[in-house]
Amino acid sequence: MTSEGTAVAGPAAGASGGRRSRRGADVPALVESARNGDARAVARLISLVEDASPALREVAAALSPHTGHAQVLGLTGAPGVGKSTTTTALVRALRTAGKRVGVLAVDPSSPFSGGALLGDRVRMQDHAGDSGVFIRSMASRGHLGGLAWATPQALRVLDAAGCDVVLIETVGVGQSELEIASLADTTLVLVAPGMGDGIQAAKAGILEVADVFVVNKADRDGADQTVRDLRYMLSLGGRHSEAGHWRPPICKTVASRDTDNGVDGVLSRIDQHREWLESSGELHRRRSERAAREIEAIALAALRERMGDVHGSAALGALADQVVAGATDPYRAADELVAQL
Amino acid sequence: MTSEGTAVAGPAAGASGGRRSRRGADVPALVESARNGDARAVARLISLVEDASPALREVAAALSPHTGHAQVLGLTGAPGVGKSTTTTALVRALRTAGKRVGVLAVDPSSPFSGGALLGDRVRMQDHAGDSGVFIRSMASRGHLGGLAWATPQALRVLDAAGCDVVLIETVGVGQSELEIASLADTTLVLVAPGMGDGIQAAKAGILEVADVFVVNKADRDGADQTVRDLRYMLSLGGRHSEAGHWRPPICKTVASRDTDNGVDGVLSRIDQHREWLESSGELHRRRSERAAREIEAIALAALRERMGDVHGSAALGALADQVVAGATDPYRAADELVAQL
């Protein structure tokens, strides 16, 4: 690593990457620079894969021999539980341990902001100038499935660039966020006291993806009750009670801009989980499943594109109008689309 | 409508529908019964479409001439804002107005509960015995995209069965939930005071889908601030400030088991939105777009199945292992899958 450069792979660098790609990107040189720790090269590569640019396939091929090193952490939870401050505290602790860290902050797009409202500038203040941290905000830009598509690609870039740990922070608790969390080797689920009772947490569907629970804001009233609620939910649970399975521990933290109480405990639980993943064979199983999902998603996107090429978008619109009028049903309409491929 | 029967289309009835379908369902008779208000027939039809049974296509074809009547309302918001009580209050008000109402309560699946934790029994207490209300809890049962798949089918059953209004209540604020909310003609977004500040709400990505905002629990401290925050967010927004566009109104409610304060105001905003939808041509546009998405999803599912038939599931696993090992990349692997179709 001869030069690590500046460490922020933000939207501005991304836009410049986009311009570069239209002139044709020198992919091998970019991959080489990224592997040497050049943050601008990392930013450009992420932009190339995120925008599904013509260079996308070349980038993917050039990255693949260098992937598989990074430990991937997912961090999810309902709005307001303190994900951003916890991410910051984890990054600080990992940096202290000498790890190179990548952060992918996944925000649902909003036409109100054209992307992440908090923005990279707020988020990266603590780490700006630290050459061992890459931070990237991902915005879906209005594509359905856009984040589920782009995030594994960006993860692969950070992995190939030599990050020891990549932390994927997802906002919200919906299916897409869970899919993104499922990219992780180890998924942390954050909860906070007073964010609704146990039933609400379970409704949000976050329990089943947790490898480690973090009760953040543990200095608040109700923290112990939240821990008890989680323990009770876990005692009801299926997979976690079986022999040989991982039983998610529950950590308490008070992460803020100034204090990192409990964060070391979280990291040691992550290490324990990592050891279990390796000794049980679960690590390979998870990564293989993740790759299978990605391959399938790419294949389906290619087929969708082919449908568009064969029929043109007007054909789908005409079929849709027939369905609305009750003249046909969606299955017969789909048959027509597929038949001619 | 000679007989409206019992009005609960719950999981038990669904399971019985599943058994029936394995013996072969008499689809025309079921559709006829459902149109006459037989709740058991409605439940069986939903089960047939939800389970992707062999009769699915026959059901879809039999329903389509009878669809398009129901007004579809979506109701979404973060966990804890009071969606269930608001749904109950809206149903009560719509029943008072003499409407037949269907409710699809969409819960992410949880292995901790095998489905909806609150369960139909809690939810339907207020309406049990009312023959003009169908309530159905949808659970994704572990299929990715399962809810996005099954919900429009169930909606079509309720529509064909003669519901004047179908209310789709989604838990959570993720992409899938937004997709499901997008099935609606009119989407209500619930927020509550103290559930996180305006920025958190925007991060959750719910602002852009709202046709009507409902600030629930409006008797709590901070309700006026929440209204001001929403108004400010809207003032920043893109689409809503353009001429001819709908500017989402903000209603305040206190919906609980005993009080429905403000619910009539919500209903009158829904009526205004409906008028705008019709006069602007937006109603047809939304429904046509919804049908197009559904057709495309069905076509892609058919193609995915064909990939499985051609290659077998072992082939995808082998390709995935190669990706994990860095021997190939997901794009080349996807090419192999698609090439032989």
Interface residues (C-beta under 8 A of the other chain):
Chain A: L56 R57 A60 A61 L63 S64 P65 H66 T67 G68 A78 P79 G80 D107 P108 S109 S110 P111 F112 S113 A116 L117 L118 S140 L144 G145 L147 A148 P152 V171 G172 V173 G174 Q175 S176 E177 L178 E179 M195 G196 I199 Q200 A201 A202 K203 A204 G205 L207 E208 M233 L236 G237 G238 R239 H284 R287 S288 E289 R290 A291 A292 E294 I295 E296 I298 A299 L300 A302 L303 R304 M307 L316 G317 L319 A320 D321 V323 V324 A325 G326 A327 T328 D329 P330 Y331 R332 A333 A334 D335 L337 V338 L341
Chain B: L56 R57 A60 A61 L63 S64 P65 H66 T67 G68 A78 P79 G80 D107 P108 S109 S110 P111 F112 S113 A116 L117 L118 S140 L144 G145 L147 A148 P152 V171 G172 V173 G174 Q175 S176 E177 L178 E179 M195 G196 I199 Q200 A201 A202 K203 A204 G205 L207 E208 M233 L236 G237 G238 R239 H284 R287 S288 E289 A291 A292 E294 I295 E296 I298 A299 L300 A302 L303 R304 M307 L316 G317 L319 A320 D321 V323 V324 A325 G326 A327 T328 D329 P330 Y331 R332 A333 A334 D335 L337 V338 L341
